[in-house]
Amino acid sequence: MKKGIGKLLFTLLKILMFLTGILFIVYFWNMDQKLMEWAYRRVNQIFDRKKEDIRF
């Protein structure tokens, strides 16, 4: 029984360490802002092609 709990805790620790490493890499290379910049460009391309239908 103790081996099963130990194995489960070790697996959980490995997963948490992996996720922490991935988040550090994203933070270190500023990948979140690069992704948002890419998304904004794509959205602007889509909406810039639409006809304007706002009349004042």
Secondary structure, 3 states (H helix, E strand, C coil): CHHHHHHHHHHHHHHHHHHHHHHHHHHHCCHHHHHHHHHHHHHHHHHHCCCCCCCC
